[in-house]
Structures are given as C-alpha cells and as structure tokens.
C-alpha cells in the first residue's frame, strides 16, 4: 500500500474509533459508521479489524452494529480528539511498554514540534518517583503520562517576557510541580467527580490515600534550551502491590465502585495543565496559588519535611508557586523549602 492510502485508512479507522468511543459503550449502526467515517461498506470489516489489532475490544451485533467495550484501551488519537488545548497535547503518542514515559519524553524533545507532546504508556518497566523512589503500576490499568514543555527559545517561539527580557528559568520547576498536581486534582474531579486534596509538593490524595504522584524533571538540551518534562501517574483502575508503597494508595475505581475511562481522565488533566502552564508562562501565578491553596489542607498544620539532608519541623504558613513551602519552624524561624529535594515525612 502506498503511504497516501495508509494515511487514509488510518484516518478512517481513527474516525470510526471516535464514533464508537463517543457512543460510550452503545451500538453504532454499520451504515452510520460508513457514512460518518467516509468508508465504503465493503471496507468497514477491515477497518474494525485494524482497530481490534490496535487492542480495542469491538463487538458486532448483526441487528445493532458495532460497540466499543468501555473502558477502552488507551489510544493516542482518542486522547487528542476533542482535547481543545493550545499547547499541552498538540501531539499524543501511546506505547504498550516503556522504561519510563519521562525518558521517552526527553528523547522526543529533540524532534521538531515536540513542545506539548504527551507520551502515554500502558506500562513502565522502570517508572520512577522522586529522589530515587519507584512508581509502580499494574499494566493496562492506570494513567502513566509525561508532557514535554520546551522553553520558548527551544520551541522557536517568542519568549513571553516584558521588554524582550527572557525570564530565567522560563517555566520554574516549583511552579510547574504544583501546577501539575493541581491539574491532576482538577482533571480527576472533572472526569469522575472525586475531589482530591493536594499534599505539597507533588501528591494528590483522596481521603488521605495517594491517587496520583507528579515528577517534574528538567534537562538542558544539547542543541540549547531547556526541556521540562511533567510526569504523572494516576491510579485510575488499579493499585500498586502493597509491598511497593510505604503509605496508603487508592484508585479512582476503588472510590467510585466502577472502572474509570482513562481517556477521559487523561484529557481532563491535560486540559487543566494547559491552562496552568499558560498562566505560568505569562507570569500569572496568583491564580495558581489561590487554586492550589483551596485544595491544600496543610496550612496551619505541623509537619516535618526532610530537605537536603536536614529535617525541618514547624507550622505550614503558605505554599508559594515560586518559593515552595513556607514553614514557621518550632524555634520561631522561617524557612522556604523548594519542592525539588523535599519530602514531607510526618
Ligand atoms: C511520585 O514520587 O509520586 C512521582 C510519581 C510520578 C510517576 C509518573 S508515571 C509517569 C511518569 N514516568 C515516570 O517514570 N514517572 C512519572 P514520590 O513522591 O517519590 O512517590 C513515590 C512513592 O510513592 C514510592 O516510594 C511508593 O511508596 C509510592 N508509590 C509508588 N507507586 C505508587 C502508586 N501507584 N500509587 C501510590 N503510591 C505509590
């Protein structure tokens, strides 16, 4: 088959998948799929077969047509379709298995048009958390995704700085970390109606148990510029084995009592991340601060934070998108603790 025909066949398959997905587990008549998917009736069975080869479970009833079993398998086209974002999710790729989606994201950052790329995987061989810890997720059940954000110089865009000054760094690690956690909590709520609480610096909790973790990493690129990768692991439908976690974990499905559509969750989170990344890039961080604080129950609580070899114990005063956690230590002194290198230990 020449490449033009392959592209057309893939586009038809994507369109059919969209139509089936949008029916949310209901049947779509073969005539409708052909008409709206611009497919000759004789080609529909082959198109359905190609989607089945992509791992989608599609059922056929002679009387009713075709239906996609929900929740369906992750699919890059479905995540992209109807996303409506400006930067995050301009392109989406989806893998069966990778080492870590963050590594694939960094590798992809060298390619043209990588800004906003979303990398999803059904499973990770070496999913990582912060500070050398692991992220463990049963295959095919959860959301494991990473987003590439290139600074404007790298992305070939106009830097968003006043008087042509390029703010440095353009996307502060601190702000992106809290924006990612907030986006995850907001997206989860939009997709499933579950209100998550934020635990600085990078956890989303439901009733005190961890449902999502965020890992923001920054690399300088060989060609110049900086690449920030926002990695997120969301327990949509399954928990990690108990021996792999040192604190309680929870999944969305467990809370809801039913399986969750990962595509809906991923899209909702990406939409919110797009909004917050735009705010940060424009230097508008007050809104981020207020929205974050509204979901954070830590203020005025006494916590102990391990930070670069020392432990700081005191009362949480605030979380600043640029300065990190602001703590009034038990001895009355104040300290600002940055997300990178900090872990709340008690
Ligand atoms: C995090 O680290 O919470 C950041 C996790 C980021 C994972 C995503 S998945 C996609 C992308 N690609 C990657 O390789 N990583 C990112 P941290 O705060 O260090 O928490 C890690 C700790 O959480 C572990 O030591 C475990 O105790 C616990 N943990 C591991 N897997 C978990 C899970 N699925 N659910 C809840 N807790 C988990």
Boltz pocket constraint, residues with backbone or C-beta under 6 A from the ligand:
constraints:
  - pocket:
      binder: B
      contacts: [[A, 99], [A, 100], [A, 101], [A, 102], [A, 124], [A, 126], [A, 127], [A, 128], [A, 129], [A, 130], [A, 131], [A, 133], [A, 134], [A, 135], [A, 136], [A, 137], [A, 143], [A, 144], [A, 145], [A, 146], [A, 202], [A, 203], [A, 210], [A, 211], [A, 212], [A, 213], [A, 214], [A, 215], [A, 231], [A, 232], [A, 233], [A, 234], [A, 235], [A, 238], [A, 239], [A, 240], [A, 244], [A, 245], [A, 246], [A, 247], [A, 248], [A, 249], [A, 250]]
      max_distance: 6.0
